Every structure is written in C-alpha cells, then in structure tokens.
C-alpha cells in the first residue's frame, strides 16, 4: 500500500527534430515517462508540452485526437490485432484519419522492413521478431511528428534491431520528427543524438 512516486521532479526538454534514448534499470520510471510524452497519461503535477501545446491540460478526447494524428507509438508488447493481416494492422492507424495514400505508404514501410511477402499473412501466424517490425511500420504509417518507442529492439536479433533503428531514424529525418526511445540496448541508444539516464524516478 501507499503512494508510489514513479517520477520525481523530472524535467526533460527534447529539441524538435532530434532523437533521444532514455536508459535505466527496470522499474525506474522509463515507461511512465514515455506514457506522459505520448499523451497516454497526465502528470499529477507539472506539465507536458509538444511544441506550443500543453497536452497535459487537454481533455482526454482531445488527447486521443492528438495521439491519432501527431504521435507514433511503438510499444514493448506490440499491441497489434492478431485477427487482422500484417498490412491491415499497419493501415488501421492511417484509416483512422482517412488518408488517401495510406495503403501504399504501409506497403512501402513493410517492404523496407523486409516484410513485403508477409503483407497478407494474419498477424497471429508471425513470430515475435516480425511482429515487432510490423509494430514499427504501424508507428510510422501516419507520418507522426513525434515518435515514441518502448524497447523497440527487445524481441529482435542484431540484424533486425539495426533494421528497425534504421527505419526509425530515416523516418525521423524525412519527416523532421522527434524520436524518443526507451531502451536497454546500448547499440541502439548510441545511435540517438543523445541519451539520458533515469534512476529511481529521477534523471541522472
């Protein structure tokens, strides 16, 4: 029982268009911080802004719209829909906004991730590594201005890890987007513009 202070007086500024890795031991608050950055949660005090917008002051309905249009999500557990095909999982994100070129964009992303022959395969028939690559494609399919990735290489071997990081960084560069990644992978962290360490809810 009692109150758990997941984050304690954290101040983090991420320059627009840059990439940052958040590293630290399990249970230190990394995923909580990522949830705040992605407008999934609101802080009990303090504020979260994306550009000039204070997202922590927005109503949930408005935050949902912001997540749909502005933020790309790559979760530690892929959060995909097993009853849909690979391309349907990726296209679902862009379908929410009715993008006219969404399907073609999804096919391009899947091809870049080595999944061109798997587009019509039902998701629950894929192993963990390919599923994580599908998750990466979905996170970028709507061309977000902020991408947040929670352990994006955790289920991947070194080759596939490099491919996913290549895609995230290429999309960041092409879109002028901001990339925030939580990782235990030192090689992935080293490829970001900078890294910050979180320990016991505080930035080190």
C-alpha positions in Angstrom: 0.0 0.0 0.0 0.9 3.6 -0.1 1.8 6.1 -2.8 4.3 5.2 -5.5 6.2 8.1 -6.9 7.0 6.8 -10.4 8.7 10.0 -11.5 10.2 12.6 -9.1 10.6 16.2 -10.3 11.7 15.2 -13.8 12.4 18.0 -16.3 13.3 16.8 -19.8 13.5 19.1 -22.9 13.8 17.3 -26.3 14.6 19.6 -29.2 12.2 19.2 -32.1 13.6 17.0 -34.9 16.2 15.3 -32.6 16.4 11.8 -31.1 16.9 10.8 -27.5 17.4 7.5 -25.8 16.1 7.1 -22.2 18.1 4.4 -20.4 18.0 3.0 -16.9 17.2 -0.1 -14.8 13.8 -1.8 -14.8 11.2 -0.1 -12.7 12.9 3.3 -12.7 10.0 5.1 -14.5 11.1 4.9 -18.1 7.7 3.6 -19.5 5.8 6.1 -17.2 7.8 8.9 -18.7 7.2 7.7 -22.2 3.5 7.5 -21.5 3.5 11.1 -20.4 5.4 12.1 -23.5 2.9 10.3 -25.7 -0.2 11.9 -24.1 -1.3 8.5 -22.8 -1.2 9.7 -19.2 -1.2 13.1 -17.4 1.1 14.0 -14.6 -0.2 14.5 -11.0 1.7 17.8 -11.1 3.8 19.7 -13.7 3.1 19.8 -17.4 3.9 18.1 -20.7 4.1 20.1 -23.9 4.5 19.1 -27.5 5.6 22.2 -29.4 3.5 25.0 -28.1 0.6 22.7 -27.0 0.3 21.8 -23.3 -1.1 18.3 -23.8 -1.3 17.6 -20.1 -4.0 20.3 -19.8 -6.1 18.8 -22.7 -9.3 16.8 -22.2 -9.0 13.0 -22.9 -11.0 13.4 -26.1 -8.5 16.0 -27.4 -5.5 14.0 -26.3 -6.9 11.0 -28.2 -7.1 13.1 -31.3 -3.5 14.3 -30.8 -2.3 10.7 -30.3 -4.0 9.7 -33.6 -2.6 12.5 -35.6 0.7 13.6 -34.1 2.3 10.8 -32.1 3.6 7.4 -33.3 3.6 4.5 -30.8 5.9 1.5 -30.8 5.1 -0.5 -27.7 7.2 -3.0 -25.8 4.5 -5.6 -26.3 3.4 -5.0 -29.9 -0.3 -4.2 -29.1 -1.3 -5.4 -32.6 -4.6 -7.1 -33.6 -4.0 -10.8 -34.1 -7.1 -11.4 -36.2 -6.0 -8.8 -38.9 -3.4 -9.3 -41.6 0.0 -7.6 -41.4 -0.9 -4.7 -43.7 -4.3 -4.3 -42.1 -2.6 -3.8 -38.7 -0.4 -1.1 -40.2 -3.1 0.5 -42.3 -5.5 0.7 -39.3 -3.6 3.7 -37.9 -3.9 5.7 -41.1 -7.5 4.6 -41.7 -8.5 6.4 -38.5 -7.7 9.7 -40.3 -8.8 8.6 -43.8 -5.5 9.2 -45.5 -5.9 8.7 -49.3 -2.4 7.3 -49.8 -2.3 5.3 -46.6 -2.3 1.8 -48.0 0.5 2.5 -50.4 2.5 4.1 -47.6 2.1 1.0 -45.5 3.3 -1.3 -48.3 6.4 0.8 -48.6 7.2 0.7 -44.9 6.6 -3.1 -44.8 8.9 -3.6 -47.8 11.7 -1.5 -46.1 11.4 -3.8 -43.0 11.7 -7.0 -45.1 8.0 -7.9 -44.8 6.9 -7.4 -48.4 6.0 -11.1 -48.7 4.1 -11.2 -45.4 1.6 -8.3 -46.0 -1.4 -10.6 -46.3 -0.4 -13.0 -43.5 -2.6 -13.0 -40.5 -0.7 -11.4 -37.6 -1.1 -14.3 -35.2 0.9 -16.5 -37.5 4.0 -14.4 -37.2 6.8 -14.9 -34.7 7.9 -12.2 -32.2 10.6 -10.6 -34.3 8.4 -9.9 -37.4 5.6 -8.8 -35.2 7.8 -6.1 -33.7 8.8 -4.9 -37.2 5.1 -4.7 -38.0 4.7 -2.6 -34.9 7.4 -0.3 -36.2 5.7 0.2 -39.5 2.4 1.0 -37.8 4.1 3.6 -35.6 5.3 5.5 -38.6 2.4 4.9 -41.1 0.6 8.2 -40.3 3.9 10.2 -40.5 3.9 11.4 -36.9 5.8 14.5 -35.8 6.7 12.7 -32.5 7.6 9.0 -32.4 8.0 7.2 -29.1 9.4 3.7 -29.0 9.4 1.5 -25.9 12.1 -1.1 -26.2 11.7 -1.4 -30.0 14.5 -3.9 -30.4 13.8 -6.0 -27.3 12.5 -9.0 -29.2 14.9 -8.8 -32.2 18.2 -10.2 -33.1 21.1 -7.8 -34.0 20.3 -7.6 -37.7 16.6 -6.9 -37.3 17.4 -4.5 -34.5 19.6 -2.5 -36.8 16.8 -2.5 -39.5 14.2 -1.2 -37.1 16.5 1.6 -35.8 17.5 2.4 -39.4 13.8 2.9 -40.2 13.0 5.0 -37.1 15.9 7.3 -37.8 15.2 7.5 -41.5 11.6 8.4 -40.8 12.7 10.9 -38.2 15.0 12.6 -40.7 12.5 12.5 -43.6 9.6 13.9 -41.5 11.7 16.3 -39.4 10.2 14.4 -36.5 11.2 14.0 -32.8 12.1 10.5 -31.7 12.1 9.4 -28.0 13.1 5.8 -27.3 13.4 3.8 -24.1 15.9 1.0 -24.5 18.2 -1.4 -22.7 20.2 -1.9 -26.0 23.4 0.2 -25.8 24.0 -0.1 -29.6 20.5 1.4 -30.2 21.0 4.1 -27.6 24.4 5.1 -29.1 22.7 5.9 -32.4 20.4 8.6 -30.9 21.5 12.2 -30.8 21.8 12.0 -27.0 20.9 9.8 -24.1 19.5 10.4 -20.6 19.6 8.1 -17.6 16.6 7.6 -15.4 17.1 6.0 -11.9 14.5 5.8 -9.1 12.3 8.2 -10.9 14.9 10.9 -11.3 17.1 11.9 -14.3 20.8 11.3 -13.6 
